[in-house]
C-alpha cells in the first residue's frame, strides 16, 4: 500500500475509514484480500506466532483517533461502546463479523500511551499488549505511539490532523503510510 492522504469531512467519514482499515488489516473475517495476513485461529505447535496487524494512531487531542478506532470496531463486528482507554491504558474487545453464510470471530486491542511519559513503561506495556493481540489474532490500535522508544516493525502509521483546530467539525486530514 502506497502512502495515502485523504480529507475526511466529519466523524462519520472517520469511522468509515476505520471500517475500511479493519477489512484491509484482518481480511480473513471479511473474505477480502488485505495488507496483512490474518493469524491462524489456533497456533500450530512449534510454529512462530503471526504478528498482530498494528495501527499507530497519531494526532493531537481531538483529532479523531478514538473515532477511527470506533470505525475499526464496527468493521470487526464489535458492538460494545468504544471509548478512549486513556485511564485504563488498554481495552480488549471481541467481535463476530459475518462473511457470507459463515461468521468469524475478531478481536481488537486498543492501547493508549498518552499518560506514559517513561519510554520503558510505554515499551513494556506495548510488548504485553502486542503479545496479547497475537494470542487473540487481534488488530492492535495504538494511540500516542510517540511514547515508544521504537517504531514497531510492519506497523501502519495513521496521522490525523484537524483542518481547523478551532472547529473539530470542519473535518480532518489523514495520512496513512507503512513504517
C-alpha beads as a LAMMPS data file, in Angstrom:
LAMMPS data file: protein, C-alpha beads

179 atoms
178 bonds

1 atom types
1 bond types

-500.0 500.0 xlo xhi
-500.0 500.0 ylo yhi
-500.0 500.0 zlo zhi

Masses

1 110.0

Atoms # bond

1 1 1 0.000 0.000 0.000
2 1 1 1.409 3.372 -1.034
3 1 1 1.090 6.347 1.340
4 1 1 -2.409 7.672 1.076
5 1 1 -3.722 11.095 2.061
6 1 1 -7.394 11.951 2.369
7 1 1 -9.667 14.627 3.708
8 1 1 -12.440 13.319 5.933
9 1 1 -15.490 15.571 6.145
10 1 1 -16.696 14.551 9.588
11 1 1 -16.775 11.892 12.320
12 1 1 -18.892 9.587 10.128
13 1 1 -16.208 9.674 7.411
14 1 1 -13.547 8.954 10.041
15 1 1 -15.477 5.915 11.287
16 1 1 -15.957 4.773 7.657
17 1 1 -12.184 4.880 7.170
18 1 1 -11.839 2.750 10.314
19 1 1 -14.210 0.152 8.836
20 1 1 -12.183 0.159 5.610
21 1 1 -8.911 -0.341 7.510
22 1 1 -10.422 -3.214 9.526
23 1 1 -11.258 -5.035 6.283
24 1 1 -7.741 -4.432 4.949
25 1 1 -5.897 -5.450 8.109
26 1 1 -7.950 -8.505 9.083
27 1 1 -9.138 -9.751 5.696
28 1 1 -9.932 -13.364 6.619
29 1 1 -13.009 -12.319 8.540
30 1 1 -14.283 -10.204 5.653
31 1 1 -13.348 -12.548 2.816
32 1 1 -11.234 -9.784 1.238
33 1 1 -7.560 -9.636 0.387
34 1 1 -5.775 -7.258 2.711
35 1 1 -2.448 -5.726 3.555
36 1 1 -1.718 -8.010 6.487
37 1 1 -2.271 -11.728 6.879
38 1 1 -4.879 -12.831 9.378
39 1 1 -3.446 -15.052 12.112
40 1 1 -4.469 -18.701 12.152
41 1 1 -7.387 -19.449 14.501
42 1 1 -5.193 -21.757 16.601
43 1 1 -1.398 -21.668 16.801
44 1 1 0.418 -24.658 15.338
45 1 1 2.727 -26.402 17.846
46 1 1 6.317 -25.277 17.390
47 1 1 5.451 -22.504 14.932
48 1 1 6.196 -18.816 15.284
49 1 1 3.171 -16.673 16.161
50 1 1 1.835 -14.471 13.375
51 1 1 2.479 -10.789 14.104
52 1 1 -0.565 -8.746 15.017
53 1 1 -1.598 -6.096 12.475
54 1 1 -0.639 -2.791 14.118
55 1 1 -2.009 0.699 13.514
56 1 1 -0.073 3.590 15.056
57 1 1 -2.560 6.430 15.517
58 1 1 -1.009 9.872 15.723
59 1 1 -2.606 13.269 16.114
60 1 1 -3.372 15.974 18.624
61 1 1 -6.087 15.642 21.255
62 1 1 -9.449 15.677 19.497
63 1 1 -8.012 14.840 16.057
64 1 1 -10.191 11.722 15.714
65 1 1 -8.017 8.809 16.851
66 1 1 -10.702 7.219 19.031
67 1 1 -13.341 7.931 16.384
68 1 1 -11.219 5.958 13.911
69 1 1 -10.972 3.088 16.420
70 1 1 -14.775 3.150 16.730
71 1 1 -14.914 2.526 12.988
72 1 1 -12.348 -0.272 13.286
73 1 1 -14.568 -1.888 15.909
74 1 1 -17.652 -1.551 13.700
75 1 1 -15.735 -3.186 10.851
76 1 1 -14.743 -6.036 13.151
77 1 1 -18.321 -6.659 14.291
78 1 1 -17.696 -5.368 17.805
79 1 1 -20.905 -3.961 19.204
80 1 1 -19.829 -2.638 22.592
81 1 1 -19.094 1.073 23.086
82 1 1 -15.514 2.105 22.265
83 1 1 -14.029 4.874 24.379
84 1 1 -10.506 6.165 24.729
85 1 1 -8.535 3.965 27.145
86 1 1 -6.561 6.965 28.429
87 1 1 -7.017 5.976 32.075
88 1 1 -7.330 2.197 31.622
89 1 1 -4.370 2.284 29.153
90 1 1 -5.668 -0.751 27.232
91 1 1 -9.039 -2.193 26.279
92 1 1 -9.703 -5.572 24.687
93 1 1 -12.756 -6.184 22.535
94 1 1 -14.143 -9.293 20.859
95 1 1 -16.482 -9.301 17.911
96 1 1 -18.082 -11.504 15.324
97 1 1 -18.007 -10.489 11.694
98 1 1 -20.237 -12.119 9.100
99 1 1 -18.638 -13.467 5.948
100 1 1 -21.247 -14.906 3.624
101 1 1 -23.124 -17.744 5.322
102 1 1 -20.387 -18.063 7.942
103 1 1 -19.203 -15.703 10.615
104 1 1 -15.768 -15.414 12.107
105 1 1 -14.518 -14.117 15.438
106 1 1 -12.500 -10.924 15.514
107 1 1 -10.625 -9.038 18.201
108 1 1 -9.279 -5.567 18.806
109 1 1 -6.727 -4.376 21.348
110 1 1 -6.909 -0.592 21.845
111 1 1 -3.874 0.865 23.580
112 1 1 -3.434 4.495 24.665
113 1 1 0.077 5.520 25.732
114 1 1 -0.769 9.193 26.393
115 1 1 -0.227 9.054 30.174
116 1 1 3.046 7.100 29.969
117 1 1 5.929 9.539 29.909
118 1 1 8.650 6.963 30.629
119 1 1 9.725 5.234 27.414
120 1 1 10.468 1.997 29.271
121 1 1 6.924 1.895 30.709
122 1 1 5.375 2.508 27.281
123 1 1 7.636 -0.110 25.685
124 1 1 6.769 -2.680 28.353
125 1 1 3.023 -2.099 28.078
126 1 1 3.228 -2.258 24.279
127 1 1 5.115 -5.588 24.441
128 1 1 2.492 -7.056 26.784
129 1 1 -0.424 -5.881 24.636
130 1 1 1.253 -6.954 21.389
131 1 1 1.700 -10.448 22.846
132 1 1 -1.982 -10.475 23.820
133 1 1 -3.013 -9.226 20.369
134 1 1 -1.010 -12.022 18.727
135 1 1 -2.629 -14.608 21.014
136 1 1 -6.109 -13.255 20.185
137 1 1 -5.457 -12.769 16.468
138 1 1 -6.374 -9.150 17.144
139 1 1 -5.785 -5.898 15.384
140 1 1 -3.678 -3.661 17.667
141 1 1 -4.507 0.067 17.565
142 1 1 -2.018 2.268 19.445
143 1 1 -2.786 5.889 20.289
144 1 1 0.207 8.149 21.084
145 1 1 2.877 5.790 19.673
146 1 1 5.423 8.614 20.016
147 1 1 5.710 7.499 23.655
148 1 1 7.515 4.349 22.445
149 1 1 11.306 4.265 22.097
150 1 1 10.952 2.457 18.747
151 1 1 8.645 2.097 15.769
152 1 1 7.112 -1.402 15.623
153 1 1 8.164 -3.299 12.503
154 1 1 5.459 -3.741 9.899
155 1 1 3.091 -1.244 11.501
156 1 1 0.923 1.230 9.613
157 1 1 1.044 4.866 10.717
158 1 1 -2.207 6.824 10.572
159 1 1 -1.729 10.545 11.208
160 1 1 -4.858 12.619 11.785
161 1 1 -4.969 16.406 11.911
162 1 1 -7.870 18.805 12.145
163 1 1 -8.413 21.031 9.119
164 1 1 -9.372 23.845 11.512
165 1 1 -8.131 23.360 15.101
166 1 1 -10.744 25.864 16.298
167 1 1 -13.570 23.802 14.740
168 1 1 -13.290 19.996 15.115
169 1 1 -16.430 19.598 12.991
170 1 1 -14.684 21.174 9.968
171 1 1 -13.117 17.819 9.100
172 1 1 -9.679 16.294 9.260
173 1 1 -6.819 15.275 7.050
174 1 1 -5.459 11.732 7.347
175 1 1 -2.190 10.299 6.081
176 1 1 -1.752 6.506 6.032
177 1 1 1.697 5.033 5.433
178 1 1 3.762 1.942 6.116
179 1 1 6.517 2.323 8.693

Bonds

1 1 1 2
2 1 2 3
3 1 3 4
4 1 4 5
5 1 5 6
6 1 6 7
7 1 7 8
8 1 8 9
9 1 9 10
10 1 10 11
11 1 11 12
12 1 12 13
13 1 13 14
14 1 14 15
15 1 15 16
16 1 16 17
17 1 17 18
18 1 18 19
19 1 19 20
20 1 20 21
21 1 21 22
22 1 22 23
23 1 23 24
24 1 24 25
25 1 25 26
26 1 26 27
27 1 27 28
28 1 28 29
29 1 29 30
30 1 30 31
31 1 31 32
32 1 32 33
33 1 33 34
34 1 34 35
35 1 35 36
36 1 36 37
37 1 37 38
38 1 38 39
39 1 39 40
40 1 40 41
41 1 41 42
42 1 42 43
43 1 43 44
44 1 44 45
45 1 45 46
46 1 46 47
47 1 47 48
48 1 48 49
49 1 49 50
50 1 50 51
51 1 51 52
52 1 52 53
53 1 53 54
54 1 54 55
55 1 55 56
56 1 56 57
57 1 57 58
58 1 58 59
59 1 59 60
60 1 60 61
61 1 61 62
62 1 62 63
63 1 63 64
64 1 64 65
65 1 65 66
66 1 66 67
67 1 67 68
68 1 68 69
69 1 69 70
70 1 70 71
71 1 71 72
72 1 72 73
73 1 73 74
74 1 74 75
75 1 75 76
76 1 76 77
77 1 77 78
78 1 78 79
79 1 79 80
80 1 80 81
81 1 81 82
82 1 82 83
83 1 83 84
84 1 84 85
85 1 85 86
86 1 86 87
87 1 87 88
88 1 88 89
89 1 89 90
90 1 90 91
91 1 91 92
92 1 92 93
93 1 93 94
94 1 94 95
95 1 95 96
96 1 96 97
97 1 97 98
98 1 98 99
99 1 99 100
100 1 100 101
101 1 101 102
102 1 102 103
103 1 103 104
104 1 104 105
105 1 105 106
106 1 106 107
107 1 107 108
108 1 108 109
109 1 109 110
110 1 110 111
111 1 111 112
112 1 112 113
113 1 113 114
114 1 114 115
115 1 115 116
116 1 116 117
117 1 117 118
118 1 118 119
119 1 119 120
120 1 120 121
121 1 121 122
122 1 122 123
123 1 123 124
124 1 124 125
125 1 125 126
126 1 126 127
127 1 127 128
128 1 128 129
129 1 129 130
130 1 130 131
131 1 131 132
132 1 132 133
133 1 133 134
134 1 134 135
135 1 135 136
136 1 136 137
137 1 137 138
138 1 138 139
139 1 139 140
140 1 140 141
141 1 141 142
142 1 142 143
143 1 143 144
144 1 144 145
145 1 145 146
146 1 146 147
147 1 147 148
148 1 148 149
149 1 149 150
150 1 150 151
151 1 151 152
152 1 152 153
153 1 153 154
154 1 154 155
155 1 155 156
156 1 156 157
157 1 157 158
158 1 158 159
159 1 159 160
160 1 160 161
161 1 161 162
162 1 162 163
163 1 163 164
164 1 164 165
165 1 165 166
166 1 166 167
167 1 167 168
168 1 168 169
169 1 169 170
170 1 170 171
171 1 171 172
172 1 172 173
173 1 173 174
174 1 174 175
175 1 175 176
176 1 176 177
177 1 177 178
178 1 178 179
